[in-house]
Amino acid sequence: MVTKKVKIFGRVQGVGFRHYTKQNAARLNIRGWVKNMPDGTVEALLAGDEENVEEMLEKLESGPVPARVDRMEVDEANPDTLPDAFSVKR
């Protein structure tokens, strides 16, 4: 299992990005969370099988149709505080 923390820059708030992320996480059996940040970015914590996390990162790079992803920062993360499922944080 791998765990990644992702920060997504671009037009990613108000375009269904968190819902899109949650749907794809469920399909790929990813645990973690996604949330809007005050600076206009979206952050996510993703944990799962390496190939599923890589596919999830590809999905996040393109985002939902109305979104525009300018860039992503991806870092290793600590898996100790993972939820049992995937959630949208407010």
C-alpha positions as CSV (number, residue, x, y, z in Angstrom):
1,M,0.0,0.0,0.0
2,V,1.2,3.5,-0.8
3,T,0.0,6.8,0.6
4,K,0.2,10.2,-1.2
5,K,-0.7,13.7,-0.3
6,V,-1.7,15.8,-3.3
7,K,-2.2,19.5,-3.8
8,I,-4.0,20.5,-7.0
9,F,-3.7,24.0,-8.5
10,G,-5.9,25.6,-11.1
11,R,-9.7,26.1,-11.5
12,V,-10.5,23.2,-9.1
13,Q,-13.1,24.7,-6.7
14,G,-16.8,25.1,-7.6
15,V,-16.5,22.7,-10.5
16,G,-17.4,19.4,-8.7
17,F,-13.7,18.4,-8.1
18,R,-14.3,16.9,-4.7
19,H,-17.3,14.9,-5.8
20,Y,-15.3,13.6,-8.9
21,T,-12.5,12.6,-6.6
22,K,-14.7,10.7,-4.2
23,Q,-16.4,8.8,-7.1
24,N,-13.1,7.8,-8.5
25,A,-11.7,6.8,-5.1
26,A,-14.7,4.5,-4.5
27,R,-14.2,2.9,-7.9
28,L,-10.4,2.4,-7.3
29,N,-10.7,1.3,-3.7
30,I,-8.8,4.3,-2.4
31,R,-9.0,5.4,1.2
32,G,-8.4,9.0,2.4
33,W,-10.0,12.4,1.9
34,V,-10.3,15.5,-0.3
35,K,-10.9,19.1,0.7
36,N,-11.0,22.6,-0.6
37,M,-8.3,24.9,0.8
38,P,-8.6,28.6,1.6
39,D,-6.0,29.5,-1.1
40,G,-8.2,28.1,-3.9
41,T,-6.4,24.7,-4.2
42,V,-7.7,21.2,-3.5
43,E,-5.8,18.8,-1.2
44,A,-6.3,15.1,-1.1
45,L,-4.8,12.2,0.8
46,L,-4.8,8.9,-1.2
47,A,-4.0,5.5,0.1
48,G,-4.3,2.1,-1.7
49,D,-2.6,-0.3,-4.0
50,E,0.2,1.4,-5.9
51,E,-1.3,0.9,-9.3
52,N,-4.7,2.2,-8.1
53,V,-3.1,5.3,-6.5
54,E,-1.2,6.0,-9.8
55,E,-4.5,5.7,-11.8
56,M,-6.2,8.0,-9.3
57,L,-3.4,10.6,-9.8
58,E,-3.9,10.4,-13.5
59,K,-7.7,11.0,-13.0
60,L,-6.9,14.0,-10.8
61,E,-4.5,15.5,-13.4
62,S,-7.4,15.7,-15.9
63,G,-10.2,16.5,-13.3
64,P,-13.9,16.7,-14.2
65,V,-14.9,18.5,-17.4
66,P,-15.4,22.0,-16.0
67,A,-12.1,22.0,-14.1
68,R,-8.7,23.1,-15.2
69,V,-5.7,21.5,-13.5
70,D,-2.6,23.7,-13.9
71,R,-0.3,21.5,-11.8
72,M,-0.1,19.0,-8.9
73,E,2.3,18.6,-6.1
74,V,2.5,14.9,-4.9
75,D,4.4,13.9,-1.8
76,E,4.7,10.7,0.3
77,A,2.4,10.8,3.3
78,N,2.1,9.0,6.6
79,P,-0.6,6.3,6.5
80,D,-1.1,6.2,10.3
81,T,-4.2,8.5,10.3
82,L,-6.2,7.1,7.4
83,P,-9.9,6.8,7.6
84,D,-11.6,3.5,6.8
85,A,-13.2,4.9,3.6
86,F,-12.9,8.0,1.4
87,S,-14.5,11.3,2.6
88,V,-15.0,14.8,1.5
89,K,-13.8,17.2,4.2
90,R,-15.3,20.6,4.7
